[in-house]
Amino acid sequence: MIDVMYYFLLVGYMKVLVATTVLRHEDPELVVMSVRKIFPDWTPEDVPSRRSYPDNSPPARLISEVEGIEYIIQDAKAHKILDTALDAMTLNSENDMSYFSLSRTAAAAGRCSFVVDDYVVGGTIDVTISTKELNTYLTELTSHPGREEYPRAPNDEISMTSDGDPSHWFSPTKR
């Protein structure tokens, strides 16, 4: 697996932007707490105070830069979904930038659950990553011993589809 410090020396700075939307009926403090379970250093400005419902104020978009995506990788490794993490994080990648979403409900429980649908109950945490050689970095970051037998790359023929369905494939050596 790639050494993260070596990677930064090699390609330079990585920017990770994390955002979520607080709807009128939601408690902003709970929303912030759920995002911080995945991104502890997330510090958005202008967090609205709790409002009484019904309220006619517009939804509030909270945005802040964070140090990295270590917790996502740790959780994916712990739950043996590193290939899914690679697929989800690179599904919308172009050049040196990618964006993906996580379930805010799952985050409240300290879990990473990638979102590929347009609408999710409980909201999403939207993550944008940009750096040089991003796909190479994410491939190395999500590496595991199984990739020795079944190599993977972003958007390869066995990646999940754009709607999150798995690609079905079978090894010619195993039955």
N, CA and C atoms as an extended XYZ file, in Angstrom:
525
Properties=species:S:1:pos:R:3:atomname:S:1:resname:S:1:resid:I:1 pbc="F F F"
N         0.852       -1.184        0.000 N   MET     1
C         0.000        0.000        0.000 CA  MET     1
C         0.895        1.244        0.000 C   MET     1
N         0.433        2.259       -0.659 N   ILE     2
C         1.205        3.492       -0.798 CA  ILE     2
C         1.295        4.227        0.547 C   ILE     2
N         2.456        4.758        0.823 N   ASP     3
C         2.661        5.577        2.004 CA  ASP     3
C         2.097        6.964        1.697 C   ASP     3
N         1.137        7.410        2.487 N   VAL     4
C         0.448        8.673        2.230 CA  VAL     4
C         1.424        9.844        2.237 C   VAL     4
N         2.366        9.862        3.160 N   MET     5
C         3.328       10.968        3.203 CA  MET     5
C         4.202       10.973        1.946 C   MET     5
N         4.610        9.794        1.491 N   TYR     6
C         5.394        9.704        0.266 CA  TYR     6
C         4.584       10.230       -0.914 C   TYR     6
N         3.303        9.898       -0.943 N   TYR     7
C         2.441       10.359       -2.031 CA  TYR     7
C         2.392       11.887       -2.070 C   TYR     7
N         2.215       12.511       -0.917 N   PHE     8
C         2.136       13.974       -0.890 CA  PHE     8
C         3.440       14.614       -1.332 C   PHE     8
N         4.568       14.002       -0.968 N   LEU     9
C         5.852       14.513       -1.438 CA  LEU     9
C         5.973       14.363       -2.951 C   LEU     9
N         5.386       13.289       -3.475 N   LEU    10
C         5.466       13.001       -4.893 CA  LEU    10
C         4.592       13.929       -5.734 C   LEU    10
N         3.306       14.085       -5.348 N   VAL    11
C         2.378       14.835       -6.202 CA  VAL    11
C         1.940       16.173       -5.629 C   VAL    11
N         2.166       16.402       -4.365 N   GLY    12
C         1.787       17.690       -3.804 CA  GLY    12
C         0.489       17.655       -3.026 C   GLY    12
N        -0.159       18.753       -3.005 N   TYR    13
C        -1.319       19.015       -2.168 CA  TYR    13
C        -2.577       18.282       -2.639 C   TYR    13
N        -3.362       17.792       -1.687 N   MET    14
C        -4.660       17.210       -1.977 CA  MET    14
C        -5.723       18.054       -1.269 C   MET    14
N        -6.785       18.374       -1.979 N   LYS    15
C        -7.872       19.152       -1.399 CA  LYS    15
C        -9.085       18.251       -1.256 C   LYS    15
N        -9.649       18.211       -0.044 N   VAL    16
C       -10.860       17.441        0.228 CA  VAL    16
C       -11.897       18.414        0.780 C   VAL    16
N       -12.965       18.586        0.024 N   LEU    17
C       -14.043       19.491        0.405 CA  LEU    17
C       -15.256       18.656        0.789 C   LEU    17
N       -15.821       18.933        1.960 N   VAL    18
C       -16.966       18.176        2.474 CA  VAL    18
C       -18.127       19.143        2.676 C   VAL    18
N       -19.307       18.740        2.169 N   ALA    19
C       -20.488       19.599        2.274 CA  ALA    19
C       -21.722       18.767        2.593 C   ALA    19
N       -22.686       19.409        3.214 N   THR    20
C       -23.992       18.789        3.451 CA  THR    20
C       -25.025       19.899        3.514 C   THR    20
N       -26.271       19.537        3.338 N   THR    21
C       -27.355       20.512        3.375 CA  THR    21
C       -28.237       20.236        4.587 C   THR    21
N       -28.466       21.278        5.381 N   VAL    22
C       -29.363       21.181        6.538 CA  VAL    22
C       -30.726       21.689        6.089 C   VAL    22
N       -31.704       20.806        6.134 N   LEU    23
C       -33.059       21.187        5.756 CA  LEU    23
C       -33.773       21.845        6.932 C   LEU    23
N       -34.883       22.477        6.653 N   ARG    24
C       -35.609       23.259        7.680 CA  ARG    24
C       -36.011       22.430        8.891 C   ARG    24
N       -36.341       21.164        8.682 N   HIS    25
C       -36.834       20.337        9.789 CA  HIS    25
C       -35.704       19.650       10.571 C   HIS    25
N       -34.455       19.843       10.162 N   GLU    26
C       -33.344       19.151       10.797 CA  GLU    26
C       -32.661       19.999       11.867 C   GLU    26
N       -32.110       19.322       12.848 N   ASP    27
C       -31.351       19.980       13.905 CA  ASP    27
C       -29.916       20.155       13.409 C   ASP    27
N       -29.469       21.386       13.173 N   PRO    28
C       -28.121       21.612       12.642 CA  PRO    28
C       -27.008       20.990       13.487 C   PRO    28
N       -27.165       20.988       14.810 N   GLU    29
C       -26.136       20.408       15.672 CA  GLU    29
C       -25.994       18.911       15.431 C   GLU    29
N       -27.116       18.210       15.246 N   LEU    30
C       -27.065       16.773       14.979 CA  LEU    30
C       -26.457       16.485       13.611 C   LEU    30
N       -26.761       17.344       12.654 N   VAL    31
C       -26.189       17.188       11.318 CA  VAL    31
C       -24.667       17.338       11.388 C   VAL    31
N       -24.192       18.368       12.056 N   VAL    32
C       -22.756       18.594       12.192 CA  VAL    32
C       -22.099       17.425       12.932 C   VAL    32
N       -22.736       16.939       13.992 N   MET    33
C       -22.185       15.804       14.739 CA  MET    33
C       -22.054       14.564       13.852 C   MET    33
N       -23.036       14.309       12.995 N   SER    34
C       -22.968       13.120       12.148 CA  SER    34
C       -21.834       13.225       11.136 C   SER    34
N       -21.638       14.399       10.548 N   VAL    35
C       -20.542       14.576        9.591 CA  VAL    35
C       -19.199       14.440       10.303 C   VAL    35
N       -19.090       14.956       11.502 N   ARG    36
C       -17.818       14.902       12.238 CA  ARG    36
C       -17.446       13.493       12.688 C   ARG    36
N       -18.390       12.571       12.684 N   LYS    37
C       -18.034       11.185       13.007 CA  LYS    37
C       -17.176       10.580       11.905 C   LYS    37
N       -17.309       11.084       10.690 N   ILE    38
C       -16.509       10.608        9.569 CA  ILE    38
C       -15.330       11.555        9.310 C   ILE    38
N       -15.584       12.841        9.475 N   PHE    39
C       -14.563       13.874        9.237 CA  PHE    39
C       -14.431       14.726       10.500 C   PHE    39
N       -13.649       14.274       11.493 N   PRO    40
C       -13.565       14.978       12.778 CA  PRO    40
C       -13.092       16.425       12.682 C   PRO    40
N       -12.335       16.759       11.641 N   ASP    41
C       -11.805       18.118       11.517 CA  ASP    41
C       -12.694       19.023       10.665 C   ASP    41
N       -13.911       18.585       10.374 N   TRP    42
C       -14.857       19.369        9.562 CA  TRP    42
C       -15.377       20.539       10.397 C   TRP    42
N       -15.130       21.770        9.940 N   THR    43
C       -15.530       22.967       10.695 CA  THR    43
C       -16.197       23.985        9.772 C   THR    43
N       -17.452       23.752        9.447 N   PRO    44
C       -18.147       24.705        8.570 CA  PRO    44
C       -18.424       26.021        9.298 C   PRO    44
N       -18.471       27.073        8.519 N   GLU    45
C       -18.812       28.377        9.083 CA  GLU    45
C       -20.328       28.573        9.001 C   GLU    45
N       -20.841       29.482        9.772 N   ASP    46
C       -22.242       29.895        9.715 CA  ASP    46
C       -23.225       28.739        9.879 C   ASP    46
N       -22.990       27.898       10.885 N   VAL    47
C       -23.947       26.827       11.186 CA  VAL    47
C       -25.184       27.486       11.776 C   VAL    47
N       -26.354       27.260       11.172 N   PRO    48
C       -27.558       27.909       11.702 CA  PRO    48
C       -27.929       27.343       13.071 C   PRO    48
N       -28.633       28.145       13.834 N   SER    49
C       -29.116       27.648       15.124 CA  SER    49
C       -30.376       26.826       14.887 C   SER    49
N       -30.727       26.040       15.879 N   ARG    50
C       -31.926       25.215       15.755 CA  ARG    50
C       -33.145       26.108       15.646 C   ARG    50
N       -34.000       25.773       14.710 N   ARG    51
C       -35.207       26.569       14.475 CA  ARG    51
C       -36.443       25.785       14.904 C   ARG    51
N       -37.493       26.506       15.171 N   SER    52
C       -38.744       25.811       15.488 CA  SER    52
C       -39.450       25.488       14.177 C   SER    52
N       -40.094       24.374       14.148 N   TYR    53
C       -40.773       23.912       12.943 CA  TYR    53
C       -42.242       24.284       13.048 C   TYR    53
N       -42.940       24.703       12.057 N   PRO    54
C       -42.477       24.915       10.697 CA  PRO    54
C       -41.710       26.224       10.574 C   PRO    54
N       -40.805       26.222        9.643 N   ASP    55
C       -39.929       27.367        9.421 CA  ASP    55
C       -39.824       27.578        7.915 C   ASP    55
N       -39.826       28.798        7.485 N   ASN    56
C       -39.770       29.093        6.056 CA  ASN    56
C       -38.373       29.465        5.568 C   ASN    56
N       -37.343       29.310        6.420 N   SER    57
C       -35.995       29.644        5.970 CA  SER    57
C       -35.532       28.633        4.920 C   SER    57
N       -34.645       29.079        4.061 N   PRO    58
C       -34.127       28.154        3.039 CA  PRO    58
C       -33.176       27.142        3.672 C   PRO    58
N       -32.965       26.013        3.001 N   PRO    59
C       -31.971       25.050        3.493 CA  PRO    59
C       -30.598       25.714        3.570 C   PRO    59
N       -29.770       25.249        4.499 N   ALA    60
C       -28.423       25.813        4.671 CA  ALA    60
C       -27.395       24.807        4.166 C   ALA    60
N       -26.516       25.269        3.296 N   ARG    61
C       -25.441       24.417        2.773 CA  ARG    61
C       -24.199       24.681        3.615 C   ARG    61
N       -23.695       23.644        4.274 N   LEU    62
C       -22.514       23.751        5.126 CA  LEU    62
C       -21.333       23.123        4.402 C   LEU    62
N       -20.240       23.871        4.281 N   ILE    63
C       -19.084       23.427        3.514 CA  ILE    63
C       -17.806       23.725        4.299 C   ILE    63
N       -16.869       22.774        4.260 N   SER    64
C       -15.577       22.986        4.893 CA  SER    64
C       -14.554       22.038        4.283 C   SER    64
N       -13.332       22.481        4.247 N   GLU    65
C       -12.245       21.624        3.792 CA  GLU    65
C       -11.793       20.765        4.973 C   GLU    65
N       -11.364       19.534        4.684 N   VAL    66
C       -10.858       18.625        5.715 CA  VAL    66
C        -9.483       18.110        5.300 C   VAL    66
N        -8.806       17.467        6.239 N   GLU    67
C        -7.448       16.976        5.994 CA  GLU    67
C        -7.403       15.813        5.005 C   GLU    67
N        -8.323       14.841        5.130 N   GLY    68
C        -8.241       13.662        4.272 CA  GLY    68
C        -9.427       12.728        4.443 C   GLY    68
N        -9.283       11.538        3.879 N   ILE    69
C       -10.379       10.561        3.877 CA  ILE    69
C        -9.989        9.285        4.623 C   ILE    69
N        -9.118        9.386        5.596 N   GLU    70
C        -8.608        8.228        6.309 CA  GLU    70
C        -9.704        7.378        6.934 C   GLU    70
N       -10.698        8.021        7.560 N   TYR    71
C       -11.744        7.250        8.236 CA  TYR    71
C       -12.531        6.405        7.239 C   TYR    71
N       -12.785        6.954        6.058 N   ILE    72
C       -13.514        6.205        5.032 CA  ILE    72
C       -12.729        4.946        4.674 C   ILE    72
N       -11.434        5.084        4.486 N   ILE    73
C       -10.597        3.939        4.123 CA  ILE    73
C       -10.534        2.939        5.273 C   ILE    73
N       -10.381        3.406        6.499 N   GLN    74
C       -10.359        2.505        7.659 CA  GLN    74
C       -11.662        1.722        7.766 C   GLN    74
N       -12.805        2.401        7.589 N   ASP    75
C       -14.098        1.734        7.681 CA  ASP    75
C       -14.278        0.734        6.534 C   ASP    75
N       -13.859        1.112        5.332 N   ALA    76
C       -13.957        0.206        4.188 CA  ALA    76
C       -13.081       -1.024        4.397 C   ALA    76
N       -11.905       -0.830        4.960 N   LYS    77
C       -11.011       -1.960        5.235 CA  LYS    77
C       -11.616       -2.871        6.310 C   LYS    77
N       -12.155       -2.274        7.362 N   ALA    78
C       -12.740       -3.053        8.456 CA  ALA    78
C       -13.932       -3.892        7.984 C   ALA    78
N       -14.679       -3.377        7.026 N   HIS    79
C       -15.878       -4.077        6.550 CA  HIS    79
C       -15.671       -4.762        5.206 C   HIS    79
N       -14.400       -4.823        4.788 N   LYS    80
C       -13.997       -5.545        3.574 CA  LYS    80
C       -14.753       -5.077        2.328 C   LYS    80
N       -14.810       -3.738        2.173 N   ILE    81
C       -15.468       -3.160        0.993 CA  ILE    81
C       -14.536       -2.185        0.272 C   ILE    81
N       -13.253       -2.492        0.264 N   LEU    82
C       -12.296       -1.596       -0.381 CA  LEU    82
C       -12.540       -1.469       -1.880 C   LEU    82
N       -12.949       -2.554       -2.556 N   ASP    83
C       -13.245       -2.449       -3.988 CA  ASP    83
C       -14.485       -1.587       -4.219 C   ASP    83
N       -15.484       -1.734       -3.366 N   THR    84
C       -16.671       -0.887       -3.461 CA  THR    84
C       -16.298        0.573       -3.225 C   THR    84
N       -15.435        0.814       -2.249 N   ALA    85
C       -14.984        2.180       -1.977 CA  ALA    85
C       -14.278        2.764       -3.195 C   ALA    85
N       -13.395        1.981       -3.816 N   LEU    86
C       -12.710        2.457       -5.016 CA  LEU    86
C       -13.721        2.791       -6.107 C   LEU    86
N       -14.674        1.890       -6.340 N   ASP    87
C       -15.682        2.134       -7.377 CA  ASP    87
C       -16.500        3.382       -7.083 C   ASP    87
N       -16.977        3.501       -5.847 N   ALA    88
C       -17.843        4.634       -5.497 CA  ALA    88
C       -17.090        5.966       -5.530 C   ALA    88
N       -15.838        5.958       -5.083 N   MET    89
C       -15.075        7.206       -5.035 CA  MET    89
C       -14.591        7.653       -6.410 C   MET    89
N       -14.542        6.731       -7.387 N   THR    90
C       -14.071        7.094       -8.722 CA  THR    90
C       -15.170        7.065       -9.774 C   THR    90
N       -16.389        6.774       -9.364 N   LEU    91
C       -17.511        6.715      -10.306 CA  LEU    91
C       -17.681        8.038      -11.048 C   LEU    91
N       -17.461        9.142      -10.362 N   ASN    92
C       -17.604       10.477      -10.950 CA  ASN    92
C       -16.257       11.187      -11.013 C   ASN    92
N       -15.235       10.476      -11.440 N   SER    93
C       -13.918       11.098      -11.505 CA  SER    93
C       -13.620       11.565      -12.924 C   SER    93
N       -12.932       12.681      -12.971 N   GLU    94
C       -12.504       13.226      -14.247 CA  GLU    94
C       -11.215       13.991      -14.010 C   GLU    94
N       -10.201       13.654      -14.788 N   ASN    95
C        -8.888       14.258      -14.628 CA  ASN    95
C        -8.395       14.054      -13.197 C   ASN    95
N        -8.158       15.105      -12.478 N   ASP    96
C        -7.612       15.009      -11.126 CA  ASP    96
C        -8.635       15.371      -10.055 C   ASP    96
N        -9.929       15.173      -10.362 N   MET    97
C       -10.993       15.518       -9.424 CA  MET    97
C       -12.064       14.435       -9.432 C   MET    97
N       -12.651       14.184       -8.265 N   SER    98
C       -13.748       13.231       -8.160 CA  SER    98
C       -14.693       13.698       -7.059 C   SER    98
N       -15.936       13.287       -7.188 N   TYR    99
C       -16.886       13.579       -6.123 CA  TYR    99
C       -17.749       12.343       -5.883 C   TYR    99
N       -18.173       12.192       -4.629 N   PHE   100
C       -19.035       11.083       -4.236 CA  PHE   100
C       -19.814       11.497       -3.003 C   PHE   100
N       -20.819       10.701       -2.655 N   SER   101
C       -21.652       11.024       -1.498 CA  SER   101
C       -21.694        9.851       -0.532 C   SER   101
N       -21.850       10.206        0.747 N   LEU   102
C       -22.024        9.231        1.812 CA  LEU   102
C       -23.366        9.479        2.479 C   LEU   102
N       -23.951        8.442        3.032 N   SER   103
C       -25.204        8.583        3.770 CA  SER   103
C       -24.939        9.275        5.101 C   SER   103
N       -25.682       10.340        5.355 N   ARG   104
C       -25.521       11.042        6.626 CA  ARG   104
C       -26.112       10.221        7.769 C   ARG   104
N       -27.127        9.420        7.486 N   THR   105
C       -27.725        8.562        8.510 CA  THR   105
C       -26.714        7.522        8.975 C   THR   105
N       -26.028        6.883        8.016 N   ALA   106
C       -24.994        5.912        8.372 CA  ALA   106
C       -23.858        6.599        9.124 C   ALA   106
N       -23.501        7.800        8.704 N   ALA   107
C       -22.422        8.547        9.357 CA  ALA   107
C       -22.757        8.819       10.816 C   ALA   107
N       -24.024        9.068       11.121 N   ALA   108
C       -24.436        9.314       12.505 CA  ALA   108
C       -24.114        8.117       13.394 C   ALA   108
N       -24.079        6.927       12.779 N   ALA   109
C       -23.725        5.707       13.510 CA  ALA   109
C       -22.236        5.383       13.384 C   ALA   109
N       -21.472        6.288       12.753 N   GLY   110
C       -20.047        6.081       12.597 CA  GLY   110
C       -19.669        5.157       11.458 C   GLY   110
N       -20.572        4.924       10.523 N   ARG   111
C       -20.322        4.022        9.391 CA  ARG   111
C       -20.298        4.806        8.088 C   ARG   111
N       -19.538        4.302        7.134 N   CYS   112
C       -19.485        4.891        5.801 CA  CYS   112
C       -20.349        4.057        4.870 C   CYS   112
N       -21.336        4.676        4.290 N   SER   113
C       -22.202        4.020        3.315 CA  SER   113
C       -22.268        4.933        2.099 C   SER   113
N       -21.763        4.429        0.976 N   PHE   114
C       -21.728        5.223       -0.246 CA  PHE   114
C       -23.121        5.325       -0.845 C   PHE   114
N       -23.427        6.495       -1.386 N   VAL   115
C       -24.740        6.767       -1.965 CA  VAL   115
C       -24.573        6.950       -3.464 C   VAL   115
N       -25.398        6.242       -4.240 N   VAL   116
C       -25.374        6.435       -5.691 CA  VAL   116
C       -26.741        6.873       -6.211 C   VAL   116
N       -27.751        6.876       -5.343 N   ASP   117
C       -29.087        7.328       -5.737 CA  ASP   117
C       -29.177        8.839       -5.672 C   ASP   117
N       -30.194        9.387       -6.341 N   ASP   118
C       -30.390       10.838       -6.324 CA  ASP   118
C       -30.917       11.337       -4.987 C   ASP   118
N       -31.783       10.552       -4.347 N   TYR   119
C       -32.392       10.996       -3.093 CA  TYR   119
C       -32.169        9.936       -2.024 C   TYR   119
N       -31.768       10.384       -0.853 N   VAL   120
C       -31.514        9.479        0.253 CA  VAL   120
C       -32.200       10.034        1.495 C   VAL   120
N       -32.932        9.187        2.190 N   VAL   121
C       -33.557        9.598        3.439 CA  VAL   121
C       -32.449        9.913        4.438 C   VAL   121
N       -32.522       11.057        5.054 N   GLY   122
C       -31.526       11.448        6.037 CA  GLY   122
C       -30.420       12.317        5.497 C   GLY   122
N       -30.391       12.544        4.204 N   GLY   123
C       -29.404       13.445        3.616 CA  GLY   123
C       -28.088       12.785        3.278 C   GLY   123
N       -27.245       13.566        2.616 N   THR   124
C       -25.941       13.058        2.192 CA  THR   124
C       -24.821       13.973        2.659 C   THR   124
N       -23.646       13.380        2.694 N   ILE   125
C       -22.404       14.111        2.896 CA  ILE   125
C       -21.718       14.064        1.536 C   ILE   125
N       -21.506       15.204        0.943 N   ASP   126
C       -20.941       15.272       -0.395 CA  ASP   126
C       -19.449       15.591       -0.291 C   ASP   126
N       -18.640       14.749       -0.914 N   VAL   127
C       -17.189       14.853       -0.812 CA  VAL   127
C       -16.607       15.096       -2.194 C   VAL   127
N       -15.751       16.093       -2.303 N   THR   128
C       -15.026       16.375       -3.531 CA  THR   128
C       -13.534       16.308       -3.219 C   THR   128
N       -12.820       15.502       -3.996 N   ILE   129
C       -11.380       15.337       -3.808 CA  ILE   129
C       -10.680       15.791       -5.075 C   ILE   129
N        -9.609       16.534       -4.914 N   SER   130
C        -8.809       16.898       -6.077 CA  SER   130
C        -7.331       16.856       -5.716 C   SER   130
N        -6.572       16.238       -6.594 N   THR   131
C        -5.125       16.162       -6.484 CA  THR   131
C        -4.581       15.591       -7.780 C   THR   131
N        -3.290       15.702       -7.983 N   LYS   132
C        -2.668       15.094       -9.157 CA  LYS   132
C        -2.740       13.572       -9.033 C   LYS   132
N        -2.955       12.907      -10.168 N   GLU   133
C        -2.978       11.431      -10.200 CA  GLU   133
C        -3.968       10.849       -9.189 C   GLU   133
N        -5.159       11.427       -9.100 N   LEU   134
C        -6.141       11.020       -8.097 CA  LEU   134
C        -6.525        9.548       -8.223 C   LEU   134
N        -6.838        9.074       -9.411 N   ASN   135
C        -7.250        7.674       -9.558 CA  ASN   135
C        -6.152        6.707       -9.124 C   ASN   135
N        -4.911        7.031       -9.419 N   THR   136
C        -3.793        6.198       -8.983 CA  THR   136
C        -3.707        6.191       -7.461 C   THR   136
N        -3.848        7.365       -6.865 N   TYR   137
C        -3.811        7.473       -5.408 CA  TYR   137
C        -4.920        6.657       -4.763 C   TYR   137
N        -6.166        6.785       -5.251 N   LEU   138
C        -7.278        6.048       -4.665 CA  LEU   138
C        -7.129        4.545       -4.870 C   LEU   138
N        -6.588        4.146       -6.009 N   THR   139
C        -6.349        2.719       -6.257 CA  THR   139
C        -5.354        2.169       -5.242 C   THR   139
N        -4.280        2.882       -5.019 N   GLU   140
C        -3.269        2.445       -4.050 CA  GLU   140
C        -3.804        2.490       -2.620 C   GLU   140
N        -4.567        3.515       -2.310 N   LEU   141
C        -5.108        3.686       -0.963 CA  LEU   141
C        -6.074        2.560       -0.598 C   LEU   141
N        -6.807        2.038       -1.574 N   THR   142
C        -7.783        0.976       -1.329 CA  THR   142
C        -7.224       -0.408       -1.650 C   THR   142
N        -5.924       -0.495       -1.840 N   SER   143
C        -5.296       -1.773       -2.183 CA  SER   143
C        -5.482       -2.793       -1.064 C   SER   143
N        -5.557       -4.061       -1.450 N   HIS   144
C        -5.662       -5.166       -0.498 CA  HIS   144
C        -5.074       -6.411       -1.156 C   HIS   144
N        -4.787       -7.461       -0.389 N   PRO   145
C        -4.132       -8.652       -0.955 CA  PRO   145
C        -4.897       -9.318       -2.104 C   PRO   145
N        -6.197       -9.218       -2.135 N   GLY   146
C        -6.984       -9.825       -3.212 CA  GLY   146
C        -6.687       -9.227       -4.580 C   GLY   146
N        -6.164       -8.031       -4.603 N   ARG   147
C        -5.853       -7.384       -5.882 CA  ARG   147
C        -4.641       -8.008       -6.564 C   ARG   147
N        -3.879       -8.812       -5.829 N   GLU   148
C        -2.773       -9.519       -6.475 CA  GLU   148
C        -3.324      -10.518       -7.489 C   GLU   148
N        -4.425      -11.188       -7.144 N   GLU   149
C        -5.045      -12.149       -8.053 CA  GLU   149
C        -6.016      -11.480       -9.018 C   GLU   149
N        -6.730      -10.477       -8.528 N   TYR   150
C        -7.723       -9.775       -9.347 CA  TYR   150
C        -7.420       -8.278       -9.331 C   TYR   150
N        -6.519       -7.833      -10.190 N   PRO   151
C        -6.172       -6.404      -10.213 CA  PRO   151
C        -7.390       -5.549      -10.546 C   PRO   151
N        -7.416       -4.364       -9.980 N   ARG   152
C        -8.522       -3.438      -10.200 CA  ARG   152
C        -7.982       -2.083      -10.583 C   ARG   152
N        -8.822       -1.328      -11.288 N   ALA   153
C        -8.527        0.048      -11.657 CA  ALA   153
C        -9.849        0.798      -11.706 C   ALA   153
N        -9.836        2.099      -11.492 N   PRO   154
C       -11.076        2.866      -11.574 CA  PRO   154
C       -11.762        2.672      -12.928 C   PRO   154
N       -13.056        2.457      -12.869 N   ASN   155
C       -13.904        2.323      -14.052 CA  ASN   155
C       -13.461        1.191      -14.984 C   ASN   155
N       -12.925        0.112      -14.411 N   ASP   156
C       -12.576       -1.045      -15.232 CA  ASP   156
C       -13.830       -1.876      -15.526 C   ASP   156
N       -13.662       -2.988      -16.224 N   GLU   157
C       -14.819       -3.777      -16.670 CA  GLU   157
C       -15.560       -4.461      -15.523 C   GLU   157
N       -14.978       -4.513      -14.333 N   ILE   158
C       -15.688       -5.125      -13.207 CA  ILE   158
C       -16.116       -4.104      -12.159 C   ILE   158
N       -16.052       -2.828      -12.492 N   SER   159
C       -16.533       -1.779      -11.583 CA  SER   159
C       -18.049       -1.834      -11.484 C   SER   159
N       -18.570       -1.326      -10.389 N   MET   160
C       -20.022       -1.235      -10.275 CA  MET   160
C       -20.549       -0.293      -11.348 C   MET   160
N       -21.811       -0.471      -11.700 N   THR   161
C       -22.423        0.388      -12.705 CA  THR   161
C       -22.755        1.742      -12.095 C   THR   161
N       -23.116        2.692      -12.925 N   SER   162
C       -23.391        4.048      -12.440 CA  SER   162
C       -24.575        4.114      -11.490 C   SER   162
N       -25.459        3.107      -11.515 N   ASP   163
C       -26.568        3.100      -10.559 CA  ASP   163
C       -26.279        2.239       -9.333 C   ASP   163
N       -25.016        1.800       -9.192 N   GLY   164
C       -24.606        1.076       -8.000 CA  GLY   164
C       -24.732       -0.432       -8.088 C   GLY   164
N       -25.225       -0.955       -9.206 N   ASP   165
C       -25.341       -2.405       -9.349 CA  ASP   165
C       -23.954       -3.007       -9.548 C   ASP   165
N       -23.732       -4.214       -8.988 N   PRO   166
C       -22.426       -4.839       -9.180 CA  PRO   166
C       -22.288       -5.396      -10.587 C   PRO   166
N       -21.061       -5.463      -11.059 N   SER   167
C       -20.771       -6.155      -12.311 CA  SER   167
C       -20.541       -7.615      -11.950 C   SER   167
N       -21.071       -8.493      -12.731 N   HIS   168
C       -20.892       -9.917      -12.450 CA  HIS   168
C       -19.753      -10.439      -13.292 C   HIS   168
N       -18.834      -11.094      -12.634 N   TRP   169
C       -17.690      -11.663      -13.330 CA  TRP   169
C       -17.278      -12.908      -12.581 C   TRP   169
N       -16.609      -13.785      -13.274 N   PHE   170
C       -16.171      -15.035      -12.669 CA  PHE   170
C       -14.722      -15.281      -13.049 C   PHE   170
N       -13.979      -15.806      -12.111 N   SER   171
C       -12.587      -16.125      -12.365 CA  SER   171
C       -12.493      -17.362      -13.236 C   SER   171
N       -11.664      -17.346      -14.266 N   PRO   172
C       -11.533      -18.535      -15.094 CA  PRO   172
C       -10.820      -19.680      -14.363 C   PRO   172
N       -10.111      -19.372      -13.268 N   THR   173
C        -9.369      -20.403      -12.549 CA  THR   173
C       -10.148      -20.988      -11.389 C   THR   173
N       -11.199      -20.339      -10.939 N   LYS   174
C       -11.960      -20.834       -9.780 CA  LYS   174
C       -13.405      -21.081      -10.192 C   LYS   174
N       -13.966      -22.109       -9.636 N   ARG   175
C       -15.365      -22.447       -9.935 CA  ARG   175
C       -16.154      -22.638       -8.685 C   ARG   175
